[in-house]
């Protein structure tokens, strides 16, 4: 009788473990499938204004070349060329005020956040994400959406998601040099495309503040202004 009861207990324990594993799998699957549909489509175009700002109390420092380059921007265009599930391929054209252009082909996965090349524009997201949703449902980035609000355009109000991050850094070679980065990203909820981005980095030793701001000024998906 004792052996039979022991076998029953072991059997029930195994069944319970299987149920727990299956339940966890279902929950994780639901989380992973959250909002992984692309909102952009091939043929979409988005054009941005870009501005850079720099200030310092150190008279020996000069404006970084990267900031000067931002302020030489005429416009920056994203042109979506292909959508394959969560994988987005797009061309970028960075046009400067002197008429020169830099062109690249890039891709980003709206589900995982993986992108190529690793540097540059990445702000295309899944459609229909809302407040508290993961920005990249199955990727390593566990950031969530802080707020879903409306933003007015010439063609009417549109729902917009906001992501706010505060990141702390220090220079491993000079620990007294630290900086704090304040990032605010606003993207259209329906299409999942960036509409405004501000990135302010405040450095110590020396004291420097660098800010870049991206603003959507035109698109073929709706009338901006």
VEXGUVEX-577264 format. One record per residue (C-alpha): residue in three letters; x, y, z. Coordinates in steps of 0.05 Angstrom, whole numbers, always signed. Layout:
<pts>
<resn: ala&east: X&north: Y&up: Z>
...
</pts>
This chain:
<pts>
<resn: unk&east: +0&north: +0&up: +0>
<resn: unk&east: +57&north: +48&up: +17>
<resn: unk&east: +91&north: +33&up: -50>
<resn: unk&east: +26&north: +45&up: -87>
<resn: unk&east: +15&north: +111&up: -52>
<resn: unk&east: +86&north: +132&up: -66>
<resn: unk&east: +77&north: +117&up: -140>
<resn: unk&east: +12&north: +157&up: -140>
<resn: unk&east: +47&north: +217&up: -107>
<resn: unk&east: +104&north: +213&up: -158>
<resn: unk&east: +55&north: +208&up: -215>
<resn: unk&east: +15&north: +268&up: -190>
<resn: unk&east: +79&north: +308&up: -181>
<resn: unk&east: +100&north: +293&up: -253>
<resn: unk&east: +31&north: +312&up: -279>
<resn: unk&east: +32&north: +377&up: -238>
<resn: unk&east: +102&north: +394&up: -265>
<resn: unk&east: +79&north: +382&up: -336>
<resn: unk&east: +18&north: +427&up: -326>
<resn: unk&east: +62&north: +482&up: -297>
<resn: unk&east: +111&north: +477&up: -356>
<resn: unk&east: +54&north: +479&up: -406>
<resn: unk&east: +23&north: +539&up: -371>
<resn: unk&east: +89&north: +576&up: -371>
<resn: unk&east: +99&north: +559&up: -445>
<resn: unk&east: +30&north: +587&up: -462>
<resn: unk&east: +43&north: +651&up: -423>
<resn: unk&east: +111&north: +662&up: -455>
<resn: unk&east: +82&north: +647&up: -523>
<resn: unk&east: +27&north: +699&up: -513>
<resn: unk&east: +79&north: +749&up: -489>
<resn: unk&east: +123&north: +733&up: -549>
<resn: unk&east: +67&north: +742&up: -598>
<resn: unk&east: +47&north: +809&up: -569>
<resn: unk&east: +45&north: +861&up: -624>
<resn: unk&east: +96&north: +830&up: -671>
<resn: unk&east: +60&north: +850&up: -735>
<resn: unk&east: +93&north: +904&up: -777>
<resn: unk&east: +52&north: +967&up: -790>
<resn: unk&east: +96&north: +994&up: -846>
<resn: unk&east: +91&north: +967&up: -917>
<resn: unk&east: +135&north: +969&up: -979>
<resn: unk&east: +131&north: +1037&up: -1012>
<resn: unk&east: +123&north: +1076&up: -947>
<resn: unk&east: +167&north: +1138&up: -941>
<resn: unk&east: +183&north: +1181&up: -880>
<resn: unk&east: +224&north: +1245&up: -881>
<resn: unk&east: +256&north: +1277&up: -820>
<resn: unk&east: +287&north: +1341&up: -797>
<resn: unk&east: +349&north: +1331&up: -754>
<resn: unk&east: +380&north: +1382&up: -707>
<resn: unk&east: +440&north: +1378&up: -660>
<resn: unk&east: +456&north: +1422&up: -600>
<resn: unk&east: +520&north: +1427&up: -559>
<resn: unk&east: +542&north: +1470&up: -500>
<resn: unk&east: +599&north: +1469&up: -450>
<resn: unk&east: +629&north: +1513&up: -396>
<resn: unk&east: +699&north: +1493&up: -419>
<resn: unk&east: +726&north: +1547&up: -466>
<resn: unk&east: +779&north: +1499&up: -493>
<resn: unk&east: +728&north: +1452&up: -523>
<resn: unk&east: +698&north: +1458&up: -592>
<resn: unk&east: +634&north: +1433&up: -623>
<resn: unk&east: +641&north: +1359&up: -642>
<resn: unk&east: +642&north: +1342&up: -716>
<resn: unk&east: +582&north: +1296&up: -706>
<resn: unk&east: +539&north: +1354&up: -681>
<resn: unk&east: +561&north: +1398&up: -738>
<resn: unk&east: +542&north: +1342&up: -786>
<resn: unk&east: +472&north: +1338&up: -756>
<resn: unk&east: +463&north: +1413&up: -768>
<resn: unk&east: +484&north: +1406&up: -841>
<resn: unk&east: +425&north: +1360&up: -853>
<resn: unk&east: +375&north: +1380&up: -906>
<resn: unk&east: +331&north: +1319&up: -894>
<resn: unk&east: +335&north: +1246&up: -876>
<resn: unk&east: +289&north: +1196&up: -912>
<resn: unk&east: +268&north: +1126&up: -895>
<resn: unk&east: +239&north: +1086&up: -954>
<resn: unk&east: +211&north: +1017&up: -937>
<resn: unk&east: +229&north: +967&up: -992>
<resn: unk&east: +206&north: +900&up: -964>
<resn: unk&east: +166&north: +872&up: -906>
<resn: unk&east: +173&north: +798&up: -891>
<resn: unk&east: +136&north: +782&up: -826>
<resn: unk&east: +172&north: +820&up: -771>
<resn: unk&east: +233&north: +835&up: -815>
<resn: unk&east: +234&north: +904&up: -847>
<resn: unk&east: +283&north: +924&up: -902>
<resn: unk&east: +289&north: +997&up: -918>
<resn: unk&east: +334&north: +1047&up: -953>
<resn: unk&east: +359&north: +1110&up: -920>
<resn: unk&east: +380&north: +1174&up: -954>
<resn: unk&east: +416&north: +1228&up: -913>
<resn: unk&east: +417&north: +1292&up: -954>
<resn: unk&east: +461&north: +1350&up: -933>
<resn: unk&east: +452&north: +1424&up: -946>
<resn: unk&east: +511&north: +1423&up: -995>
<resn: unk&east: +473&north: +1373&up: -1039>
<resn: unk&east: +513&north: +1310&up: -1022>
<resn: unk&east: +478&north: +1247&up: -1000>
<resn: unk&east: +494&north: +1185&up: -959>
<resn: unk&east: +453&north: +1123&up: -977>
<resn: unk&east: +447&north: +1056&up: -942>
<resn: unk&east: +405&north: +994&up: -941>
<resn: unk&east: +384&north: +971&up: -872>
<resn: unk&east: +339&north: +922&up: -837>
<resn: unk&east: +306&north: +915&up: -769>
<resn: unk&east: +264&north: +861&up: -737>
<resn: unk&east: +204&north: +892&up: -701>
<resn: unk&east: +196&north: +830&up: -658>
<resn: unk&east: +267&north: +822&up: -632>
<resn: unk&east: +297&north: +891&up: -645>
<resn: unk&east: +356&north: +860&up: -681>
<resn: unk&east: +383&north: +907&up: -735>
<resn: unk&east: +436&north: +911&up: -788>
<resn: unk&east: +480&north: +950&up: -791>
<resn: unk&east: +483&north: +956&up: -715>
<resn: unk&east: +490&north: +1032&up: -716>
<resn: unk&east: +442&north: +1082&up: -746>
<resn: unk&east: +367&north: +1086&up: -753>
<resn: unk&east: +328&north: +1031&up: -717>
<resn: unk&east: +262&north: +1064&up: -696>
<resn: unk&east: +211&north: +1021&up: -732>
<resn: unk&east: +165&north: +983&up: -685>
<resn: unk&east: +108&north: +933&up: -687>
<resn: unk&east: +37&north: +958&up: -698>
<resn: unk&east: -16&north: +967&up: -644>
<resn: unk&east: +30&north: +967&up: -583>
<resn: unk&east: +2&north: +1001&up: -522>
<resn: unk&east: +23&north: +1029&up: -454>
<resn: unk&east: +62&north: +977&up: -413>
<resn: unk&east: +73&north: +931&up: -474>
<resn: unk&east: +145&north: +909&up: -488>
<resn: unk&east: +177&north: +951&up: -542>
<resn: unk&east: +210&north: +889&up: -572>
<resn: unk&east: +165&north: +831&up: -551>
<resn: unk&east: +217&north: +774&up: -557>
<resn: unk&east: +282&north: +813&up: -559>
<resn: unk&east: +334&north: +826&up: -505>
<resn: unk&east: +308&north: +898&up: -496>
<resn: unk&east: +257&north: +894&up: -440>
<resn: unk&east: +237&north: +967&up: -445>
<resn: unk&east: +163&north: +981&up: -442>
<resn: unk&east: +119&north: +1036&up: -470>
<resn: unk&east: +108&north: +1090&up: -419>
<resn: unk&east: +46&north: +1122&up: -449>
<resn: unk&east: -2&north: +1120&up: -507>
<resn: unk&east: -30&north: +1189&up: -524>
<resn: unk&east: -56&north: +1227&up: -584>
<resn: unk&east: -17&north: +1274&up: -629>
<resn: unk&east: -49&north: +1325&up: -675>
<resn: unk&east: -32&north: +1328&up: -750>
<resn: unk&east: -62&north: +1364&up: -809>
<resn: unk&east: -100&north: +1301&up: -828>
<resn: unk&east: -125&north: +1291&up: -756>
<resn: unk&east: -104&north: +1262&up: -689>
<resn: unk&east: -65&north: +1197&up: -686>
<resn: unk&east: -48&north: +1152&up: -628>
<resn: unk&east: +26&north: +1157&up: -609>
<resn: unk&east: +68&north: +1114&up: -562>
<resn: unk&east: +123&north: +1144&up: -518>
<resn: unk&east: +185&north: +1109&up: -492>
<resn: unk&east: +227&north: +1146&up: -440>
<resn: unk&east: +294&north: +1120&up: -417>
<resn: unk&east: +348&north: +1146&up: -370>
<resn: unk&east: +416&north: +1111&up: -378>
<resn: unk&east: +479&north: +1120&up: -335>
<resn: unk&east: +550&north: +1111&up: -362>
<resn: unk&east: +622&north: +1121&up: -341>
<resn: unk&east: +689&north: +1120&up: -375>
<resn: unk&east: +726&north: +1056&up: -355>
<resn: unk&east: +792&north: +1091&up: -368>
<resn: unk&east: +772&north: +1152&up: -328>
<resn: unk&east: +717&north: +1136&up: -277>
<resn: unk&east: +710&north: +1210&up: -259>
<resn: unk&east: +681&north: +1221&up: -328>
<resn: unk&east: +607&north: +1201&up: -326>
<resn: unk&east: +546&north: +1218&up: -367>
<resn: unk&east: +472&north: +1209&up: -364>
<resn: unk&east: +431&north: +1199&up: -427>
<resn: unk&east: +358&north: +1219&up: -430>
<resn: unk&east: +321&north: +1187&up: -489>
<resn: unk&east: +249&north: +1202&up: -509>
<resn: unk&east: +220&north: +1165&up: -569>
<resn: unk&east: +151&north: +1178&up: -597>
<resn: unk&east: +125&north: +1131&up: -651>
<resn: unk&east: +59&north: +1124&up: -688>
<resn: unk&east: +19&north: +1068&up: -656>
<resn: unk&east: -16&north: +1044&up: -720>
<resn: unk&east: +44&north: +1044&up: -766>
<resn: unk&east: +100&north: +1036&up: -715>
<resn: unk&east: +144&north: +1090&up: -744>
<resn: unk&east: +184&north: +1143&up: -708>
<resn: unk&east: +152&north: +1212&up: -706>
<resn: unk&east: +198&north: +1247&up: -656>
<resn: unk&east: +263&north: +1229&up: -621>
<resn: unk&east: +304&north: +1269&up: -571>
<resn: unk&east: +369&north: +1245&up: -541>
<resn: unk&east: +404&north: +1289&up: -489>
<resn: unk&east: +471&north: +1267&up: -459>
<resn: unk&east: +498&north: +1306&up: -400>
<resn: unk&east: +572&north: +1294&up: -386>
<resn: unk&east: +615&north: +1311&up: -326>
<resn: unk&east: +690&north: +1323&up: -326>
<resn: unk&east: +687&north: +1361&up: -372>
<resn: unk&east: +617&north: +1389&up: -367>
<resn: unk&east: +584&north: +1381&up: -435>
<resn: unk&east: +513&north: +1373&up: -459>
<resn: unk&east: +498&north: +1343&up: -528>
<resn: unk&east: +427&north: +1338&up: -555>
<resn: unk&east: +399&north: +1311&up: -620>
<resn: unk&east: +326&north: +1318&up: -642>
<resn: unk&east: +291&north: +1282&up: -699>
<resn: unk&east: +223&north: +1305&up: -722>
<resn: unk&east: +179&north: +1275&up: -776>
<resn: unk&east: +162&north: +1328&up: -828>
<resn: unk&east: +131&north: +1288&up: -885>
<resn: unk&east: +104&north: +1219&up: -903>
<resn: unk&east: +60&north: +1187&up: -956>
<resn: unk&east: +19&north: +1152&up: -901>
<resn: unk&east: -15&north: +1214&up: -873>
<resn: unk&east: -13&north: +1290&up: -878>
<resn: unk&east: +36&north: +1316&up: -825>
<resn: unk&east: +27&north: +1391&up: -834>
</pts>
